[in-house]
Amino acid sequence: MNDKALEMDHDVFIELSRTQLERMADAGARIVECYRVLQKAGLNIVGEVLKGQGEFYELEHYPKDDVFDGETYSQYYYHAHRARTKENGHFHTFLRQPGMPGGISPVPYNGAEPWPEGNNALSHLIGISMDAYGFPLGLFATNRWVTAEAWYKAEDVMAMLDHFNFKIDHAYPSWPVNLWISAMLVLFRPQIEVLIRQRDQVIAGWECRYPGVDVYEDRELELTGYTAINVEQQIKRVVAAIEMRGMAA
């Protein structure tokens, strides 16, 4: 397991295009607005997902049968299985095959474990770790067996990020949560791309170290990367990068 936190150099933000920085800033504003709306009613992101779901059980998906957008083929669920950590649980985000850019296919695989096919050939995008107060702690990438996905190369997964989106009128199980999770993948796009690239590097390294082992099914490799995150800090860095671009213009 590789759970070492990644450090994002400030220069990375300066190098981003003004268009991307403005998209990130807008996503940050939407996230803050979601928090404001929920906190006004004494609610939070995690509580919204778990409401009306009955007793909470580890490993179960919440809400039941996941959240799925039939227009964009975006999907997510929340669950927990990491006892004795400060994490309350985490979101897994996916994109299903019909919502992917054209010409994208899973990598070749000769192992024994069946991978989902056709319209069900989903790809895991990123995990979002949450604390007990409903705020994000970090982002993480996983091995294939964790999410039972089809496996796509890093460049293809990064291309999918632009297609993950819950439409503004998609209100189940919670309009603020759907808006929040869509915005999170925009605000933290630089960190997510680093984690996705690192994922493939870790998989390739594991294959070299353990020849003959089906790396995608090796239970010794669960997380391929993790980075702590902070919404307020990310927004400040984005705004600072925008201002520096303005001064240089």
VOTORMI-124908 format. One record per residue: residue in one letter; x, y, z of N, C-alpha, C in turn. Coordinates in Angstrom, 2 decimals, padded with zeros to 5 digits. Each point is the difference from the previous one (the first is absolute). Layout:
! VOTORMI-124908
R,A,X,Y,Z,X,Y,Z,X,Y,Z
...
This chain:
! VOTORMI-124908
R,M,000.84,-001.20,000.00,-000.84,001.20,000.00,000.87,001.23,000.00
R,N,-000.37,000.96,-000.83,000.72,001.25,-000.07,-000.95,001.11,000.40
R,D,000.09,000.46,001.25,-000.93,001.02,000.48,000.73,001.28,000.40
R,K,001.20,000.18,-000.54,000.75,001.21,000.29,-000.68,001.20,-000.63
R,A,-000.18,001.04,000.78,-000.67,001.20,-000.51,000.87,000.67,-001.06
R,L,-000.63,000.54,-001.01,000.69,000.69,-001.08,000.04,001.49,000.30
R,E,001.10,000.63,-000.36,000.12,001.44,000.16,-000.20,000.66,-001.36
R,M,-000.88,000.98,-000.07,-000.27,000.71,-001.25,000.75,001.32,000.01
R,D,001.01,000.11,-000.87,000.81,001.20,-000.08,-000.86,001.19,-000.43
R,H,000.24,001.14,000.63,-000.77,001.20,-000.33,000.16,000.39,-001.47
R,D,001.19,-000.29,-000.57,000.24,000.35,-001.40,-000.96,-000.72,-000.94
R,V,-000.53,-001.15,000.42,-000.95,-000.73,-000.84,-001.22,000.87,-000.29
R,F,-000.45,000.75,000.98,-001.17,000.85,-000.19,000.31,001.16,-000.95
R,I,001.19,000.55,000.11,000.39,001.11,-000.87,000.03,-000.45,-001.46
R,E,000.37,-001.25,-000.22,000.15,-000.51,-001.36,-001.33,-000.37,-000.65
R,L,-001.07,-000.08,000.78,-001.30,-000.34,-000.56,-000.53,001.14,-000.86
R,S,-000.80,-000.34,-000.99,-000.59,001.05,-000.85,-000.98,000.84,000.82
R,R,-000.21,001.23,-000.43,-000.96,000.86,000.69,-001.40,-000.62,-000.05
R,T,-000.33,-000.66,-001.12,-001.31,-000.64,-000.12,-000.19,-001.06,001.07
R,Q,001.03,-000.85,000.20,-000.12,-001.04,001.02,-000.05,000.59,001.39
R,L,000.82,001.01,000.24,-000.01,000.64,001.32,-001.38,000.60,000.30
R,E,-000.62,000.62,-001.00,-001.32,000.58,000.22,-001.05,-001.07,000.22
R,R,000.12,-001.14,-000.70,-000.92,-001.11,000.24,000.18,-000.53,001.42
R,M,001.23,-000.10,000.46,000.27,-000.46,001.36,-000.54,000.98,001.03
R,A,000.17,001.30,-000.27,-000.52,001.01,000.91,-001.52,-000.07,000.09
R,D,-000.64,-000.18,-001.15,-001.46,-000.12,-000.02,-000.44,-001.24,000.76
R,A,000.73,-001.12,-000.15,-000.32,-001.22,000.72,000.16,000.22,001.50
R,G,001.04,000.72,000.38,000.19,000.29,001.42,-001.15,000.80,000.57
R,A,-000.48,000.98,-000.76,-001.14,000.81,000.44,-001.25,-000.86,000.17
R,R,-000.20,-000.95,-000.90,-001.17,-000.89,000.10,000.10,-000.90,001.23
R,I,001.21,-000.47,000.30,000.19,-000.83,001.18,-000.32,000.79,001.26
R,V,000.51,001.21,000.09,-000.27,000.86,001.16,-001.49,000.27,000.13
R,E,-000.67,000.22,-001.12,-001.45,000.23,000.04,-000.74,-001.23,000.48
R,C,000.43,-001.19,-000.41,-000.62,-001.23,000.49,000.13,-000.10,001.51
R,Y,001.20,000.31,000.52,000.20,-000.03,001.44,-000.92,001.00,000.69
R,R,-000.12,001.19,-000.57,-000.83,001.04,000.61,-001.46,-000.44,000.09
R,V,-000.51,-000.54,-001.10,-001.40,-000.43,-000.04,-000.25,-001.12,001.01
R,L,000.91,-000.95,000.05,-000.19,-001.14,000.92,000.15,000.44,001.46
R,Q,001.03,000.79,000.28,000.24,000.40,001.38,-001.12,000.87,000.55
R,K,-000.65,000.75,-000.89,-001.13,000.83,000.42,-001.12,-000.85,000.60
R,A,-000.10,-001.24,-000.48,-001.02,-000.92,000.50,000.58,-001.02,000.97
R,G,001.25,000.19,000.42,000.64,-000.93,000.93,000.35,-001.33,-000.63
R,L,000.25,-000.01,-001.31,000.28,-001.23,-000.74,001.43,000.00,-000.52
R,N,000.44,-001.15,-000.53,001.31,-000.08,-000.63,-000.03,-001.00,-001.14
R,I,001.08,-000.08,-000.76,000.05,-000.83,-001.20,-000.27,-001.47,000.31
R,V,000.69,-000.55,000.98,-000.16,-001.42,000.32,-001.39,-000.29,000.53
R,G,-000.50,000.85,000.87,-001.33,-000.19,000.54,-001.07,-000.03,-001.07
R,E,000.17,000.81,-001.05,-000.95,000.03,-001.09,-000.05,-001.33,-000.74
R,V,001.16,-000.63,-000.17,000.06,-001.27,-000.71,-000.60,-001.14,000.83
R,L,000.16,000.11,001.32,-000.46,-001.08,000.88,-001.44,000.16,000.46
R,K,-000.62,001.14,-000.24,-001.35,000.23,000.52,-000.99,-001.01,-000.59
R,G,-000.84,-000.52,000.87,-001.03,-000.94,-000.43,000.51,-001.36,-000.40
R,Q,001.28,-000.29,000.28,000.59,-001.27,-000.44,000.01,-001.06,001.09
R,G,-000.54,000.33,001.16,-000.05,-001.00,001.07,001.35,-000.13,000.69
R,E,000.20,-001.12,000.70,001.23,-000.23,000.74,001.19,-000.08,-000.95
R,F,001.12,000.59,000.42,001.19,000.04,-000.84,000.84,-001.25,000.20
R,Y,000.34,-000.67,-001.09,000.84,-001.20,000.04,001.25,000.23,-000.85
R,E,001.14,-000.44,000.52,001.23,000.10,-000.77,-000.12,-000.79,-001.30
R,L,000.61,000.53,-001.04,000.08,-000.59,-001.34,-001.28,000.13,-000.82
R,E,-001.13,000.30,000.65,-001.22,000.22,-000.76,000.11,001.30,-000.79
R,H,-000.65,000.05,-001.15,-000.02,001.22,-000.80,-001.12,000.92,000.46
R,Y,000.31,001.29,000.09,-001.01,001.00,000.37,000.05,001.14,-001.00
R,P,-001.19,000.39,-000.53,-001.28,-000.69,000.21,-000.03,-001.35,-000.69
R,K,-001.00,-000.80,000.33,-000.12,-001.32,-000.60,-000.04,000.13,-001.53
R,D,000.68,-000.90,-000.67,000.05,-000.04,-001.48,000.76,001.18,-000.60
R,D,000.74,000.75,000.82,000.85,001.08,-000.47,-000.81,001.19,-000.54
R,V,000.70,001.06,-000.38,-000.61,001.17,-000.63,000.48,000.01,-001.45
R,F,-000.92,000.10,-000.92,000.33,-000.12,-001.42,-000.72,001.07,-000.80
R,D,000.74,000.69,-000.87,-000.58,001.00,-000.88,-000.18,-000.64,-001.39
R,G,-001.24,-000.16,-000.41,-000.30,-000.68,-001.25,000.39,000.78,-001.24
R,E,000.30,001.30,000.13,000.42,000.79,-001.15,001.51,-000.03,-000.20
R,T,000.75,000.10,001.09,001.46,000.06,-000.11,000.67,-001.33,000.31
R,Y,-000.74,-000.95,000.57,000.51,-001.31,000.41,001.04,000.13,001.12
R,S,-000.12,001.06,000.76,000.81,000.18,001.21,-000.63,-000.79,001.14
R,Q,000.83,-000.44,000.92,-000.49,-000.87,001.08,000.88,000.19,001.23
R,Y,-000.61,-000.10,001.17,000.79,-000.01,001.24,-000.76,-000.71,001.10
R,Y,000.74,-000.38,001.03,-000.62,-000.51,001.23,000.92,000.32,001.17
R,Y,-000.55,-000.13,001.19,000.75,000.25,001.24,000.00,-001.27,000.82
R,H,001.13,-000.32,000.61,000.02,-001.11,000.95,001.21,000.14,000.92
R,A,000.15,-000.94,000.91,001.09,000.04,000.98,000.52,-001.40,000.25
R,H,001.31,-000.10,000.19,000.58,-001.30,000.38,001.41,000.16,000.55
R,R,000.33,001.20,000.47,001.34,000.23,000.54,-000.10,000.38,001.46
R,A,-000.17,-001.00,000.84,-000.11,000.24,001.45,001.32,000.53,000.54
R,R,-000.08,000.67,001.14,001.17,000.50,000.72,000.76,001.07,-000.79
R,T,-000.71,000.73,-000.84,000.60,001.14,-000.67,-000.90,001.20,000.24
R,K,000.48,001.19,-000.32,-000.82,001.21,000.18,-001.02,000.14,-001.11
R,E,000.04,-000.89,-000.97,-000.97,000.03,-001.09,-001.33,-000.58,000.46
R,N,-001.08,000.72,-000.30,-001.34,-000.52,000.27,-000.43,-000.97,-001.09
R,G,000.37,000.29,-001.22,-000.33,-000.82,-001.16,000.51,000.71,-001.24
R,H,-000.38,-000.49,-001.17,000.49,000.64,-001.22,-000.95,-000.22,-001.16
R,F,000.10,000.92,-000.96,-000.73,-000.11,-001.25,000.88,-000.68,-001.05
R,H,-000.62,-000.82,-000.82,000.64,-000.51,-001.21,-000.75,000.61,-001.19
R,T,000.73,000.56,-000.95,-000.61,000.61,-001.17,000.34,-000.80,-001.25
R,F,-000.96,-000.10,-000.93,000.18,-000.83,-001.19,-000.58,000.70,-001.22
R,L,000.43,-000.47,-001.17,-000.66,000.34,-001.25,-000.23,-001.31,-000.75
R,R,-001.23,-000.17,-000.50,-000.33,-001.22,-000.75,000.29,000.20,-001.49
R,Q,000.18,-001.09,-000.71,000.46,000.00,-001.38,-000.76,000.97,-000.92
R,P,-001.33,000.04,000.03,-000.69,000.90,-000.94,000.33,001.48,000.20
R,G,000.46,000.37,001.18,000.33,001.39,000.27,001.45,000.36,-000.28
R,M,000.80,-000.99,-000.41,001.42,000.23,-000.24,000.24,000.61,-001.38
R,P,001.13,000.69,-000.18,000.35,000.49,-001.34,000.10,-001.17,-000.98
R,G,-000.26,000.24,-001.26,000.03,-001.06,-001.00,001.37,-000.63,-000.16
R,G,000.01,-001.28,-000.34,001.25,-000.70,-000.29,000.76,-000.50,001.20
R,I,-000.59,000.09,001.20,000.69,-000.45,001.21,-000.42,-001.42,000.34
R,S,000.99,-000.86,000.25,-000.26,-001.39,000.37,000.89,-000.39,001.17
R,P,-000.42,-001.01,000.78,000.85,-000.48,001.09,001.32,-000.55,-000.53
R,V,001.00,-000.05,000.86,001.30,-000.56,-000.38,-000.14,-001.51,-000.21
R,P,000.88,-000.62,-000.75,-000.04,-001.46,-000.17,000.19,-000.70,001.34
R,Y,-000.71,-001.10,000.18,000.07,-000.73,001.27,-000.12,-001.49,-000.28
R,N,000.95,-000.79,000.54,000.00,-001.44,-000.21,-000.24,-000.79,001.29
R,G,-000.43,000.70,001.04,-000.23,-000.67,001.27,-001.31,-000.78,000.04
R,A,-000.26,-000.60,001.16,-001.17,-000.85,000.15,-001.24,000.73,000.48
R,E,000.18,001.18,000.57,-001.14,000.72,000.58,-000.79,000.71,-001.10
R,P,-001.30,-000.22,-000.10,-000.78,000.70,-001.04,-000.11,001.49,000.31
R,W,000.20,000.81,-001.04,-000.19,001.44,000.13,-001.35,000.39,-000.58
R,P,-000.64,001.04,000.50,-001.27,000.45,-000.58,000.18,000.39,-001.46
R,E,-001.01,-000.27,-000.80,000.10,000.24,-001.45,-001.15,000.86,-000.50
R,G,000.13,000.44,-001.26,-001.06,000.77,-000.64,-000.31,001.28,000.75
R,N,-001.28,000.32,000.14,-000.41,001.21,000.69,000.36,-000.01,001.48
R,N,000.28,-001.18,000.54,000.36,-000.12,001.41,001.49,000.12,000.25
R,A,000.78,000.22,-001.05,001.46,000.08,000.14,000.40,001.35,000.59
R,L,-000.31,000.17,001.26,000.25,001.27,000.67,001.46,000.17,000.39
R,S,000.40,001.23,000.21,001.34,000.32,000.47,-000.10,000.79,001.30
R,H,000.80,-000.40,000.98,000.11,000.79,001.22,000.84,001.23,-000.30
R,L,-000.46,001.16,000.44,000.72,001.25,-000.25,000.87,000.36,001.20
R,I,-000.63,000.23,001.15,000.75,000.36,001.21,-000.85,-000.27,001.22
R,G,000.63,-000.24,001.13,-000.69,-000.13,001.27,000.17,001.27,000.81
R,I,-001.02,000.34,000.79,000.03,001.20,000.84,-000.23,-000.42,001.44
R,S,001.02,000.13,000.82,-000.07,-000.37,001.42,-000.67,001.12,000.80
R,M,-000.90,-000.37,000.91,-000.79,000.98,000.75,000.19,-000.16,001.51
R,D,-000.11,001.10,000.73,000.08,-000.09,001.45,-001.40,-000.11,000.61
R,A,-000.06,-000.08,001.31,-001.28,-000.22,000.69,-000.92,001.22,-000.07
R,Y,000.52,001.15,-000.41,-000.80,001.22,-000.09,-000.49,000.26,-001.43
R,G,000.30,-000.92,-000.91,-000.49,000.14,-001.37,000.88,000.83,-000.91
R,F,001.28,000.17,000.37,000.93,000.76,-000.83,001.08,-000.93,-000.56
R,P,000.54,000.33,-001.19,001.00,-000.88,-000.62,001.36,000.07,000.68
R,L,000.60,-001.16,000.17,001.34,-000.12,000.57,001.06,-000.17,-001.07
R,G,-000.32,-000.79,-001.03,001.01,-000.32,-000.99,-000.58,-000.65,-001.23
R,L,000.86,-000.22,-000.97,-000.34,-000.69,-001.24,000.87,-001.24,-000.09
R,F,-000.51,-001.05,-000.64,000.81,-001.21,-000.14,-000.38,-000.76,-001.27
R,A,000.97,-000.76,-000.51,-000.22,-000.88,-001.14,000.18,-001.43,000.48
R,T,-000.64,-000.94,-000.68,-000.03,-001.38,000.47,000.39,-001.00,-001.09
R,N,000.27,-001.21,000.44,000.19,-001.12,-000.91,-001.37,-000.45,-000.53
R,R,000.00,-000.77,-001.08,-001.23,-000.40,-000.68,-000.96,-000.80,000.87
R,W,000.53,-000.94,000.79,-000.87,-000.89,000.76,-000.83,000.76,001.03
R,V,000.46,001.15,000.42,-000.69,000.77,001.03,-001.38,000.43,-000.48
R,T,-000.11,000.38,-001.26,-001.23,000.57,-000.54,-000.65,-000.85,-001.08
R,A,000.60,-001.16,-000.32,-000.57,-000.92,-001.00,-000.27,000.70,-001.33
R,E,000.92,000.84,-000.42,-000.14,000.77,-001.23,000.65,-000.72,-001.17
R,A,-000.16,000.56,-001.19,000.88,-000.32,-001.11,001.17,000.97,000.13
R,W,001.18,-000.39,-000.49,001.19,000.82,000.22,000.39,000.75,-001.27
R,Y,000.09,001.31,000.11,000.37,000.84,-001.13,001.32,000.69,000.32
R,K,000.80,000.27,-001.03,001.28,000.64,000.22,-000.20,001.42,000.52
R,A,001.02,000.53,000.64,-000.10,001.28,000.69,-000.47,001.13,-000.92
R,E,000.55,000.07,-001.21,-000.38,001.09,-000.91,-001.49,-000.03,-000.30
R,D,-000.56,-001.20,-000.14,-001.43,-000.12,-000.28,-000.84,000.38,001.22
R,V,000.45,-000.38,001.19,-000.75,000.35,001.21,000.00,001.51,000.19
R,M,001.13,000.64,-000.28,000.05,001.45,000.13,-000.93,000.68,-000.99
R,A,-000.12,-000.57,-001.19,-000.93,000.55,-000.99,-001.45,-000.15,000.46
R,M,-000.27,-001.01,000.80,-001.35,-000.23,000.50,-000.43,001.05,001.01
R,L,000.96,000.64,000.67,-000.34,000.94,001.07,-000.90,001.13,-000.48
R,D,000.19,000.43,-001.24,-000.83,001.07,-000.55,-001.44,-000.43,-000.21
R,H,-000.25,-001.30,000.02,-001.33,-000.53,-000.29,-000.77,-000.40,001.26
R,F,000.67,000.06,001.16,-000.69,-000.30,001.26,-000.75,001.23,000.45
R,N,-001.33,-000.11,000.06,-000.80,001.16,000.38,-001.43,-000.43,000.30
R,F,-000.52,000.48,001.11,-001.41,-000.23,000.31,-000.76,001.26,-000.38
R,K,-000.95,-000.17,-000.89,-000.74,001.13,-000.53,-000.66,000.79,001.12
R,I,-000.17,001.28,-000.23,-000.51,000.92,001.02,-001.39,-000.40,000.49
R,D,-000.76,-000.75,-000.82,-001.34,-000.40,000.42,-000.04,-001.41,000.58
R,H,001.18,-000.59,000.21,000.05,-001.33,000.59,000.01,000.16,001.52
R,A,-001.10,-000.29,000.65,-000.16,000.32,001.42,000.11,-001.20,000.94
R,Y,000.18,-001.22,-000.53,000.09,-001.18,000.88,001.46,-000.35,000.26
R,P,000.39,-000.32,001.23,-000.80,000.08,001.23,-000.03,001.40,000.58
R,S,000.84,000.90,-000.58,000.10,001.35,000.54,000.60,000.90,-001.07
R,W,-000.71,001.07,-000.33,000.52,000.95,-000.98,001.35,000.58,000.42
R,P,000.16,000.45,001.27,001.32,000.54,000.38,001.12,-001.03,-000.12
R,V,-000.26,-001.25,000.34,001.06,-001.02,-000.07,000.40,-000.25,-001.45
R,N,-000.97,-000.08,-000.89,000.31,-000.22,-001.41,000.80,001.16,-000.58
R,L,-000.38,001.21,000.36,000.74,001.18,-000.45,001.40,000.01,000.60
R,W,000.10,-000.34,001.28,001.28,-000.02,000.71,000.98,-001.00,-000.60
R,I,-000.47,-001.23,-000.24,000.92,-001.04,-000.47,000.46,000.29,-001.43
R,S,-000.88,000.60,-000.82,000.41,000.40,-001.34,001.07,001.09,000.08
R,A,-000.20,000.97,000.89,000.94,001.10,000.14,001.33,-000.44,000.59
R,M,-000.01,-001.00,000.87,001.24,-000.49,000.61,000.97,-000.52,-001.05
R,L,-000.52,-000.67,-001.02,000.87,-000.55,-001.03,000.56,001.09,-000.92
R,V,-000.60,001.18,000.04,000.54,001.13,-000.76,001.01,000.78,000.84
R,L,-000.36,000.32,001.23,000.89,000.78,000.87,001.33,-000.71,000.23
R,F,-000.05,-001.31,000.16,001.22,-000.74,000.32,000.54,-000.78,-001.20
R,R,-000.30,000.48,-001.20,000.46,-000.67,-001.22,001.52,-000.23,-000.01
R,P,000.84,000.98,000.36,001.45,-000.26,-000.05,000.43,-001.16,000.90
R,Q,-000.52,-000.06,001.22,000.36,-001.10,000.89,-000.53,-001.33,-000.51
R,I,-001.20,000.01,-000.56,-000.60,-001.23,-000.52,000.84,-000.55,-001.14
R,E,000.46,000.86,-000.89,000.82,-000.45,-001.12,001.31,-000.62,000.50
R,V,000.60,000.61,001.01,001.24,-000.57,000.56,-000.27,-001.39,000.56
R,L,-001.10,-000.17,000.71,-000.34,-001.30,000.59,-000.27,-001.05,-001.07
R,I,-000.65,000.40,-001.08,-000.30,-000.96,-001.07,001.28,-000.43,-000.71
R,R,000.90,000.94,-000.25,001.29,-000.38,-000.61,000.79,-000.90,000.94
R,Q,000.00,000.36,001.27,000.73,-000.81,000.99,-000.58,-001.40,000.08
R,R,-001.31,-000.11,-000.14,-000.67,-001.30,000.03,000.62,-000.96,-001.00
R,D,000.15,000.45,-001.26,000.58,-000.85,-001.03,001.46,-000.32,000.27
R,Q,000.73,000.96,000.56,001.39,-000.24,000.34,000.14,-001.05,001.09
R,V,-000.88,000.07,000.99,000.03,-000.99,001.08,-000.35,-001.39,-000.52
R,I,-001.01,-000.08,-000.86,-000.40,-001.28,-000.57,001.15,-000.60,-000.81
R,A,000.65,000.81,-000.84,001.11,-000.48,-000.82,001.16,-000.47,000.88
R,G,000.29,000.76,001.05,001.07,-000.39,000.91,-000.30,-001.29,000.72
R,W,-001.28,-000.19,000.39,-000.41,-001.22,000.70,000.15,-001.22,-000.91
R,E,-000.35,000.17,-001.26,000.13,-001.10,-000.97,001.46,-000.42,-000.16
R,C,000.90,000.97,000.02,001.43,-000.31,-000.12,000.52,-000.72,001.25
R,R,-000.49,000.41,001.15,000.46,-000.60,001.25,-000.56,-001.38,000.23
R,Y,-001.22,-000.25,-000.50,-000.67,-001.27,000.24,-000.47,-000.61,-001.31
R,P,000.93,-000.46,-000.84,-000.38,-000.60,-001.29,-000.85,-001.25,000.21
R,G,-000.99,-000.16,-000.86,-000.87,-001.16,000.11,-001.20,000.22,000.89
R,V,-000.03,001.11,000.74,-001.12,000.32,000.88,-000.96,000.92,-000.76
R,D,-001.30,-000.27,000.12,-001.00,000.89,-000.60,-000.09,001.25,000.86
R,V,000.71,001.04,-000.41,000.12,001.21,000.81,-001.37,000.62,000.29
R,Y,-000.93,-000.09,-000.95,-001.30,000.63,000.17,-000.84,-000.67,001.08
R,E,000.37,-001.24,000.36,-000.76,-000.74,001.01,000.79,-000.24,001.28
R,D,001.18,000.56,000.11,000.87,-000.22,001.15,-000.50,000.80,001.20
R,R,-000.50,-000.70,001.00,-000.56,000.67,001.19,001.06,000.71,000.83
R,E,001.27,-000.24,-000.31,001.06,000.72,000.70,000.13,001.43,-000.52
R,L,-000.59,000.28,-001.14,000.04,001.34,-000.57,-001.42,000.54,-000.09
R,E,-000.33,000.88,000.91,-001.35,000.58,000.05,000.01,001.44,-000.50
R,L,000.69,000.89,000.73,000.11,001.39,-000.43,001.29,000.18,-000.80
R,T,-000.07,000.74,-001.08,001.20,000.30,-000.79,000.50,001.41,000.25
R,G,-000.76,000.80,000.72,000.43,001.35,000.31,-001.04,000.74,000.80
R,Y,000.46,000.96,000.81,-000.88,000.80,000.85,000.58,001.40,000.15
R,T,-000.86,001.00,000.06,000.44,001.35,000.32,-001.03,000.68,000.89
R,A,000.46,000.65,001.04,-000.89,000.79,000.84,-000.43,001.25,-000.76
R,I,-001.22,000.46,000.25,-000.51,001.19,-000.69,-000.68,000.93,000.98
R,N,-000.11,001.26,-000.41,-000.69,001.01,000.78,-000.67,000.96,-000.98
R,V,-001.31,000.08,000.05,-000.74,000.80,-000.97,000.38,001.48,000.08
R,E,000.03,000.54,001.19,000.29,001.43,000.15,001.40,000.33,-000.51
R,Q,000.97,-000.85,000.33,001.37,000.23,-000.46,000.10,-000.10,-001.52
R,Q,-000.71,-000.96,-000.58,000.04,-000.17,-001.45,-000.58,001.24,-000.70
R,I,-001.11,000.51,000.53,-000.61,001.19,-000.59,000.97,001.18,000.08
R,K,000.65,000.17,001.13,000.95,001.11,000.15,001.14,-000.10,-001.00
R,R,000.49,-001.21,-000.24,001.11,-000.18,-000.94,-000.46,000.27,-001.44
R,V,-001.22,-000.39,-000.31,-000.54,000.27,-001.33,-000.18,001.50,-000.21
R,V,-000.58,000.67,000.97,-000.21,001.46,-000.10,001.34,000.72,-000.13
R,A,000.99,-000.44,000.79,001.32,000.62,-000.08,000.61,-000.17,-001.38
R,A,-000.18,-001.20,-000.60,000.55,-000.25,-001.34,-000.69,000.88,-001.03
R,I,-001.30,000.18,000.14,-000.75,000.87,-000.92,000.50,001.44,000.11
R,E,000.20,000.45,001.25,000.47,001.37,000.20,001.39,000.20,-000.56
R,M,000.86,-001.00,000.15,001.36,000.12,-000.54,-000.04,000.05,-001.52
R,R,-000.89,-000.76,-000.60,-000.15,000.05,-001.47,-000.49,001.40,-000.42
R,G,-000.91,000.57,000.80,-000.50,001.33,-000.32,001.09,001.07,000.06
R,M,000.88,-000.13,000.99,001.09,000.97,000.13,001.01,-000.12,-001.13
R,A,000.14,-001.26,-000.51,000.98,-000.22,-001.06,-000.53,000.39,-001.37
R,A,-001.33,000.20,-000.09,-000.60,000.31,-001.31,000.34,001.42,-000.45
